[in-house]
Amino acid sequence: MNKGLKRAGLGLVGTAVAGAAYVFLSPKPTSRLVKTSYSGGNEVAISEFEKVVQKTSVRKDIDYHSAYENGTFDLIRYEGEKQIVPTIFWVHGGSFVGGDKADVFKYATSIASNGYNVVSVNYALAPDVTYPVPLQQLEEAYTYIAENNDRFRLDLDRVFFAGDSNGAQLVAQFVGIQLNDDYAPSAEVKQVVPKPSILGAVLMSGPYDLKRSIVESSKALNRFLFKRIGWAYFGTYNWEDLPVVAEASPLVNIPAAFVPTFITDGNTGSFETQAKEFATILSGRTDVTSVFYDRNEQALGHDYHFEMDQPAASATYRRLIAFLRETTH
């Protein structure tokens, strides 16, 4: 064998071994892989989306002057006959390491066309930042808008908080902080949203307890991924029993007070068991609209609700709009 080729071959082997070792020494390789998998999202627009767009306007990439990266939001404004409409703050998913507000643009625009202003918030991603930075950025975004509302003209007396995937977990924890004194103190998030102004929460395909996501997964690959996602978000390899992990879980750190909630999840490869449990917990505290589907009738994956060309997603969307209308006052 040519000595040069042999050396190159040995170099490639060494690089491969080093790369494999790096996966076990840092959460970054897996985080990059997961982030890539979320690139572009999985949205399918509602039929006649062109008509939806005509009822809305959008301002993209508004800087909310965060202390961290990715501190921007999109403002999707309803342009119909109603002059003053409620505001929905939407937090995108991406397993804490990926995703972008652009991934929910079509869905958020469709919601806005029904008579809502939607603030779709970006935040810094793990492992570049760790818990509780995304929660703090949601506080920053709300505070910036409240302090500059002469520019945005949003109704902050009637607000909803909504999120998909890990965005649903962030929303559940953030709303818990706003409504309950001394809830999740290590997050260092202030109560900046007046309690009476929070009309409801929308939680879609959320992993409400990351530790349980590992324990309950039957697939070794998923356990491997969840282990590293938690490592990226909480900043240490052996994160599962950290006090902040329990603090971040509304299934463990149950909020005493909550607001009317819309909750849904797919029944295949997602977190339906956790969603159903959280819905049961919340039903003892507030009104809950739960939307779940029988797996024997149709298999629905994680974030199924964004695939608006499918009957289940369309049905869930109609029930979501009904929930928003019934909860608005």
N, C-alpha and C positions, 0 to 999 in steps of 0.2 A: 504493500500500500504506500502511496505517496506520503512522505513524512508530513507535508503541509496539510493534506487532507486528514491524516491521522490526528494531528494536533487540533485541527478545526473540529473534528468529530469529538475528541475528548473535551474540547471547550464547550461544545453544545451540550454534551452530557452533564458537564459541570454546571452549566447555566440552568439546565432543567432541574438538576438536583437542588441547586440553590433556590430556584423559583418555587419548587415544591416545599422546601423548608420554610420559605418566607410566608407561605400561606398559613403556617402554624405559628409563626412568630409575630404576625401583624394582621389586623383585620382589613388592611388596605386592599390587598388583591381581591378578596371576596367582595368587598364593598364596591370596588370598581366594576366587577362583573355584574353585581346586582343593579348598580346604577345604569349600566349599559342596557340591561334587560328592560328597564323602565323608560328608556329613551323614546320619546314620541307618544307614550301612553297607548291606551287601547280604546280610545273613544270612537264611537260611531255616531254621527250626528243624527238628530231626530229628523224624520221626514219633513220636507219643506222647510229646511233650516234657513233658506233664503228669506222666508217671511218672518222668521224669528229675529234674524239680524236686523230687519227693517224696523223692529220695535225697540231696538237698543242702540246705544253708542258705547264706545270703549276708549279708555285712556290706558295705555300699557306702560309698565315699568316705571311707576311712580315711586320715587325714593322716599322711604319713611325714616331715613337717617338713623339706621340701626348702628349699634356698636360692632356688629358682625357682618359677614358677607351675605349676599343674596337678599339684602334688605329692600325689596321692592314689592309692589302690589299692582294688580290690574283693577281698574274700576269699570265695571260693566253696568251702565246706567239704563234704567227703563225710560223709554221715550214715548210712552203712550199717553192716554188722556189724564190719568191720575197725576196729580202734582206732587204729593208727598207720599212716599212709599217706604215700607220697612227696609232695613239693611241686613244683608246676610254676609257674615265673614266666613270665607271658605278656606280650609287648610288642606292642601294636597297631600297625597300619600307618596310612597316610594321607599318604604322600609327604613326610614330615617336617613338613608344613605343616597337616595336618588329621587327622581320625580321633579316636577316643576309645575308652576301654576298654569303653564301653557297646556298641560295634559288634561286639564278640566275645563278648558275654555268653552268648548261647545256645550257641555252640560250646564255650566254656570250661565252661559248666555241664554240657553233655553229657559232656565229658571227665571232669569231676570225679565224675560219677555212676558211673564205672567204678572208683573207688577212688583218687582223687587229690584233694589240696587245691590249688586254683589261685589264685595271686596275680596279678591282672590290673592292670598298672601304667599309670598315666597319666604324661605328661611334658610339659614346655613345648614349644611349637611354633615353628618358624621362620616368619617372619624375626624374631619377637620375641626369640628366642635363636638362637644359631648353634652349630655344632660346637665342642666335644664335649659340650654341656650334657645332651642326652638320655642319653648314656652315663653321665655323672656322676650323673644322677638314678636310673638303675638301680642304681648303687652305693649311693646314699642309701637307696633303698627296701629293698634287701637288708639293709643295715647296721641300719636302724631296726627291722626285724623281728627280726634276730638279737639286738639289744640289749634287745628287749621281748618275747622269745618266751615269757616266763611268762604273758603275756596271750594270745598267739596259739596256743601249743601246736602248732607246726608241726614236722615232721620236716625239719630242715635238714642231716641227714646223708645224705639221698637227695633230690637236687634235679635238676630239668630246667629248661632255659631254652628258651623257645619264642617265635616271633614270626611275624607275617604281613606281607607287603609290606616297607616299609622297616623294620618291626619285626624281620624276619628278618635284615636287614643289621646292625642294632644288636646283636642277639643273637650273630651270628657274630663280630662284633668284640669284644663284651664277654667272651664265652667265651674267645676268643683271648687277651685280656689276662689273664684269670684263670689260664690254663694255661701261659702263656709269659712268662718274665721279659723286661722291656724291650720288650714288644710294644706298639706304638702309644703311645710315651711322651708325645707332645704332648697326648694325651687326658687325661692327669693323672687316671687312674682307678686306684685301688689294687686290689691283689689281696686282696679281702675274703672271697671264697668259698673254703673249703678245697678243694684240687684233688680229693681222693678223693671228695668229696661230690657232684660233678657227674656224674650218671649219663649224661646225654645232652642233645642239642640237637634242636629241631624247627624246621625252616626252611621256610616256605611262601611261595611267590611273591615271593622277595626279589630286589631289584636290588643285586647284590653289588659292582658297579662302576658308579658314576654316570656317569663319563666315557664308558664304553663304551655306556651307555644312550643317549647322544646319537649317538655314532658309528654304532651298529648300527641305529638306527631309520631306516626307509625313509620315514616320514611327516614332512613339514615341521612339522605342528602338534605332534607329539610331541617333535621336536627343540626347538621353541620352548618347550614346557612344561618339559622336562628342564633346559634351560638356566637357566630362572628358578627352578626348584626347587633346583638346585645353588647358584644365586646366593643364595637365601634361606637355605640350610643352611650354606654355607661363608662367607657374608658379603661376597662380592665378585663382580663381574660376570664377570671373567675368572678363574674358579675352577678350570678343568679341569686345569691343570698345577701347582696348588699341592701342596707336599709332603704336606699333610694329606689330600688327596684320594686319593693313592696309599696312604697309611697306613691310611685307612679302608676300603680295598678288600681283602678276603681273597683276591681273585684276583690281586692284585699283591703285597700284603703277606701272603704265605701263612703261616698259623700252623704252626709245626713240630709242635706237639702239639695234638690235638683229642679229642673224645669221640664215642662212637657217635651217629650223626646220621640223622634222618629228613628227607628233602628232597623237595619236590614243586613243580610249577608248571604253569600252563596252557600251552597250545600256541599261543595266539592273543592278540596284543596284550599280552604279558607278557615275562618274562625267562627263558624256558626255556633258551636257549643258555647263559646264565651259570650257571643252576642245574645243568645237566648238567656243565658244566666244573668247577664247585666239587665236585660229587659225585665226579667222577673224581679230583680232587686229594685229597679226603678219604679216598677208598677206599685210598690208599696209606699212610694213617696210622691208620685206625680202621675199624670196621664202619659201613657206610652202607646204609640202606634208601632206595632211589630209587623214586619213583612218577611216571611220565610216561606220557602217552597219545598214540597215533598220531593226528595231525591228520587223516589221510585217513579215519579211522573216526569221529571226533567232534571238533568244535572246542570248546575249553575256554578261557575267558578268565582274566584276572587274578583271583586269589582265588576261583577256581571252587569250591574246597573248602568254602566257607561255604554254598553253595546245596544244602542237604541233602535237597532234594526231587529231585535229579538223581542218576542211577546212579553217575556217576564220583565225585561227592562222597561218596556213601555208601560206595563201595569204598575210597576213600582214607581215610576215617574208620576203617573196620574195620582197615585196615593200620596206621594210626597207633596205635590201641589195642593191636594185637598187638605193635608195636614197643615201646611203653611197658611192657607186661607182660614182654616178653622181656628188656628192658634193666634192669628193676628187680631188685634183689637185697637 
